[in-house]
Amino acid sequence: MRVSVLGSGSSGNAVAIQAENGTLLIDAGFGLRSLENRSKKVGVSLSSVKAILLTHEHGDHAAGVPALVRKLGCPVYGSSGTLRALARRNGNIRMMEIGTEEPIVVCDLIVNACHTNHDALEPLALTIQDPTTGLKLGLAYDVGCPSPHLTELLGGCHCLIIEANHDESMLRYGPYPATVRQRIAGPNGHLSNRAAAGMLRNLVHEDLGTVVLAHLSRMCNRPDLARDEVRMALDASGFRGNLLVARQSEPLQPFAVRPVREQLSFEMHS
């Protein structure tokens, strides 16, 4: 699997996962032109997208869905609550439900999900696994607070894309009104850098190759703060892979999902 984080933050999120039988797009929070430009920068053709998987219905994750579906005619997968919210605005979209009890297969990839704590109708965290290689990617943002179900879902992943939304001090003394600060920091809001570090500490294993920090707040976080806090926790847990930070403005360079031993060997000989 080849992963391209097309952008992540409060103004839009999208992750393209390229597999042998097509591309899965997790969230489409950018307009069509922006998605096309971002995809082109990382060598992904939007025409290869076979399905859109939504974590939830908020605009920074789903605003681009109607135009993209009109262009591609692909189905949209999401929880029952997400699809209901989407149907109210766009009744002509072909929708497929993702449950949390049994996996589904999309483009020959295995998709598992669990509910997260966020103020959307029925938000999901997802894992995508290649049944041939066993390689697995996990994605969780707009999490609010970790749960045992989320930790179980993300266990054993070779790549993790995890929210590190805010620095707690920057949020406390930042420009948002008190009600917004309370929402962000509350149990149905977003993970802080410290909370992300704590969750990742429990998810490190010997084959975890890549961690991507995502959904950073433009107003209440900085990439260096997120990276430093999470790096300290990962180093203490014996993590040997790559730590990346996704940006709102530009896509990340694409990378392959690999166990850390293969990744280190590849880097040594490249």
C-alpha positions as MATLAB code, in Angstrom:
seq = 'MRVSVLGSGSSGNAVAIQAENGTLLIDAGFGLRSLENRSKKVGVSLSSVKAILLTHEHGDHAAGVPALVRKLGCPVYGSSGTLRALARRNGNIRMMEIGTEEPIVVCDLIVNACHTNHDALEPLALTIQDPTTGLKLGLAYDVGCPSPHLTELLGGCHCLIIEANHDESMLRYGPYPATVRQRIAGPNGHLSNRAAAGMLRNLVHEDLGTVVLAHLSRMCNRPDLARDEVRMALDASGFRGNLLVARQSEPLQPFAVRPVREQLSFEMHS';
ca = [
       0.000    0.000    0.000;
       1.187    3.489   -0.866;
      -0.067    6.326    1.326;
      -0.442    9.987    0.387;
      -1.717   12.389    3.041;
      -3.119   15.075    0.733;
      -3.590   17.501    3.624;
      -4.777   17.503    7.205;
      -6.053   20.165    9.573;
      -9.104   22.154   10.561;
      -9.731   23.311    6.968;
      -9.619   19.950    5.197;
      -8.507   16.324    5.405;
      -7.911   13.625    2.808;
      -5.699   10.523    2.663;
      -5.222    8.480   -0.524;
      -4.331    4.796   -0.170;
      -3.159    3.230   -3.411;
      -3.457   -0.516   -3.792;
      -3.282   -2.892   -6.748;
      -6.983   -2.627   -7.515;
      -7.470    1.101   -7.155;
      -7.247    3.970   -4.710;
      -9.249    4.439   -1.530;
      -9.760    8.019   -0.404;
     -10.264    8.420    3.337;
     -12.210   11.656    3.758;
     -12.622   14.372    1.135;
     -12.562   17.650    3.016;
     -11.232   19.744    0.126;
     -12.957   21.119   -2.957;
     -12.577   19.244   -6.230;
      -9.950   21.569   -7.692;
      -7.852   21.412   -4.524;
      -8.135   17.600   -4.440;
      -7.028   17.428   -8.065;
      -4.051   19.724   -7.457;
      -2.974   17.957   -4.292;
      -3.312   14.527   -5.889;
      -1.287   15.587   -8.908;
       1.563   16.768   -6.666;
       1.974   13.265   -5.216;
       1.351   11.290   -8.390;
      -2.163   10.087   -7.584;
      -4.782   10.185  -10.325;
      -8.225   10.975   -8.955;
      -9.657    8.757  -11.709;
      -8.139    5.779   -9.842;
     -10.322    6.431   -6.756;
     -12.738    3.502   -6.430;
     -14.351    4.476   -3.117;
     -14.468    7.232   -0.495;
     -14.356    6.192    3.161;
     -15.599    8.839    5.586;
     -14.623    9.097    9.226;
     -17.561   11.470    9.830;
     -19.724   14.130    8.197;
     -18.088   17.387    9.309;
     -17.166   19.716    6.461;
     -13.395   19.445    6.907;
     -13.774   15.726    6.194;
     -16.714   15.549    3.780;
     -17.200   18.894    2.008;
     -15.705   17.655   -1.266;
     -17.742   14.463   -1.479;
     -20.658   15.647   -3.702;
     -18.462   17.114   -6.451;
     -16.054   14.179   -6.348;
     -18.856   11.637   -6.587;
     -20.404   13.521   -9.500;
     -17.059   13.323  -11.286;
     -16.185    9.714  -10.472;
     -19.464    7.950   -9.694;
     -17.785    6.046   -6.862;
     -19.570    4.843   -3.708;
     -19.197    6.511   -0.308;
     -18.664    4.368    2.783;
     -19.358    5.532    6.309;
     -21.204    4.751    9.516;
     -24.985    4.752    9.550;
     -24.993    8.156   11.269;
     -22.502    9.676    8.835;
     -24.472    8.436    5.834;
     -27.741    9.762    7.242;
     -26.172   13.197    7.677;
     -24.780   13.047    4.154;
     -28.084   11.909    2.662;
     -29.890   14.941    4.051;
     -27.743   17.134    1.855;
     -26.994   14.774   -1.039;
     -29.634   12.132   -1.567;
     -28.287   10.890   -4.907;
     -24.943    9.569   -3.617;
     -24.432    5.786   -3.642;
     -23.790    4.922    0.008;
     -22.443    1.802    1.684;
     -22.461    1.312    5.441;
     -19.385    0.471    7.498;
     -20.272   -1.429   10.647;
     -18.117   -2.037   13.694;
     -18.877   -5.712   14.207;
     -17.629   -7.225   10.934;
     -14.996   -6.087    8.431;
     -15.883   -5.101    4.894;
     -13.791   -5.510    1.743;
     -13.164   -2.518   -0.538;
     -10.774   -2.790   -3.507;
      -9.653   -6.148   -2.076;
      -8.540   -4.393    1.126;
     -10.022   -5.266    4.517;
     -11.615   -2.352    6.365;
     -12.360   -2.490   10.090;
     -13.827    0.311   12.190;
     -14.745    1.396   15.693;
     -16.646    4.383   17.053;
     -14.742    7.367   18.405;
     -15.646   10.077   20.899;
     -16.397   13.182   18.859;
     -19.338   15.532   18.440;
     -20.467   14.074   15.124;
     -23.369   11.686   14.529;
     -21.382    8.438   14.491;
     -17.662    9.043   13.849;
     -15.274    6.196   13.096;
     -11.620    5.277   13.328;
     -10.500    2.908   10.572;
      -7.918    0.277    9.754;
      -7.071   -0.779    6.200;
      -5.285   -4.102    5.721;
      -3.817   -5.791    2.663;
      -4.860   -9.460    3.022;
      -1.969  -10.632    0.839;
       0.853   -9.028    2.813;
      -0.901   -8.549    6.141;
       0.250   -4.919    6.224;
      -2.175   -2.675    8.112;
      -2.720    1.074    8.364;
      -4.735    2.702   11.156;
      -6.272    6.168   11.107;
      -7.845    8.020   14.024;
      -8.521   11.729   14.196;
     -11.287   13.819   15.777;
     -10.974   11.376   18.619;
     -11.865   13.376   21.746;
     -10.327   10.816   24.070;
      -8.910    7.315   23.533;
     -10.974    4.267   24.380;
     -10.179    0.575   24.868;
     -12.014   -0.206   21.606;
      -9.825    2.288   19.736;
      -6.615    0.894   21.238;
      -7.728   -2.614   20.290;
      -8.568   -1.566   16.722;
      -5.214    0.140   16.166;
      -3.100   -2.580   17.756;
      -0.590   -4.223   15.435;
      -0.698   -1.541   12.723;
       2.410   -1.001   10.589;
       1.438    2.640    9.969;
      -0.593    4.962   12.186;
      -2.134    8.313   11.251;
      -3.091    9.870   14.571;
      -4.536   13.218   15.561;
      -2.296   15.627   17.511;
      -4.625   18.586   17.362;
      -3.457   21.085   19.950;
      -0.836   22.051   22.454;
      -2.618   22.395   25.772;
      -0.939   25.676   26.726;
      -1.523   27.246   23.323;
      -5.180   26.266   23.503;
      -5.569   27.593   27.062;
      -4.094   30.996   26.206;
      -5.106   31.129   22.556;
      -7.659   33.277   20.719;
     -10.685   30.995   20.918;
     -13.638   31.847   23.184;
     -14.056   29.728   26.291;
     -16.869   27.640   24.808;
     -14.714   26.647   21.827;
     -11.727   25.858   24.054;
     -13.946   23.653   26.204;
     -15.274   21.827   23.143;
     -11.803   21.176   21.723;
     -10.356   19.967   25.022;
     -13.468   18.052   26.067;
     -14.076   14.293   25.826;
     -15.853   14.699   22.473;
     -13.372   17.140   20.962;
      -9.778   16.565   19.850;
      -6.601   14.919   21.109;
      -3.853   17.147   22.437;
      -0.202   16.459   21.693;
       0.134   14.977   25.177;
      -2.917   12.722   24.729;
      -1.681   11.569   21.320;
       1.706   10.749   22.837;
       0.038    8.752   25.594;
      -2.075    6.773   23.149;
       0.859    6.061   20.847;
       2.968    4.865   23.766;
       0.515    1.966   24.078;
       0.541    1.200   20.345;
       4.281    0.874   19.687;
       5.385   -2.621   18.685;
       8.434   -3.997   16.910;
       6.901   -3.783   13.417;
       5.424   -0.271   13.591;
       7.185    1.525   10.737;
       5.552    4.948   10.370;
       3.594    7.355   12.568;
       1.956   10.409   11.011;
       0.663   13.204   13.241;
      -2.442   14.758   11.692;
      -5.184   17.349   12.144;
      -2.904   19.936   13.792;
      -4.674   23.150   14.749;
      -3.400   26.184   12.887;
      -4.159   28.426   15.881;
      -3.266   26.197   18.825;
      -0.380   23.993   17.744;
       2.927   23.931   15.892;
       4.539   21.020   14.057;
       7.684   21.219   16.205;
       5.673   21.072   19.434;
       3.643   18.084   18.261;
       6.716   16.264   16.963;
       8.811   16.866   20.079;
       6.167   15.725   22.557;
       5.259   12.607   20.599;
       8.883   11.773   19.752;
       9.770   11.684   23.447;
       7.026    9.130   24.120;
       7.885    7.040   21.064;
      11.599    6.963   21.869;
      10.828    5.841   25.412;
       8.779    2.983   23.955;
      11.540    1.772   21.636;
      10.046    3.077   18.375;
      12.567    2.904   15.491;
      10.417    4.010   12.573;
       9.628    7.328   10.911;
       7.669   10.116   12.594;
       6.029   12.511   10.128;
       3.804   15.560   10.593;
       1.005   16.222    8.083;
       0.372   19.825    7.070;
      -2.777   21.643    6.041;
      -1.189   23.558    3.192;
       0.729   20.837    1.331;
       0.601   17.056    0.878;
       3.147   14.822    2.556;
       5.566   12.957    0.338;
       4.011    9.529   -0.400;
       5.349    6.524    1.469;
       4.847    2.768    1.461;
       3.409    0.912    4.440;
       6.241   -1.319    5.648;
       7.308   -3.065    8.852;
      10.130   -1.129   10.439;
      12.722   -3.843    9.687;
      11.968   -3.620    5.946;
      11.888    0.162    6.101;
      15.307    0.351    7.747;
      16.737   -2.111    5.214;
      15.243   -0.116    2.312;
      16.674    3.157    3.621;
      20.086    1.568    4.157;
      20.311    0.375    0.549;
      18.647    3.331   -1.197;
];
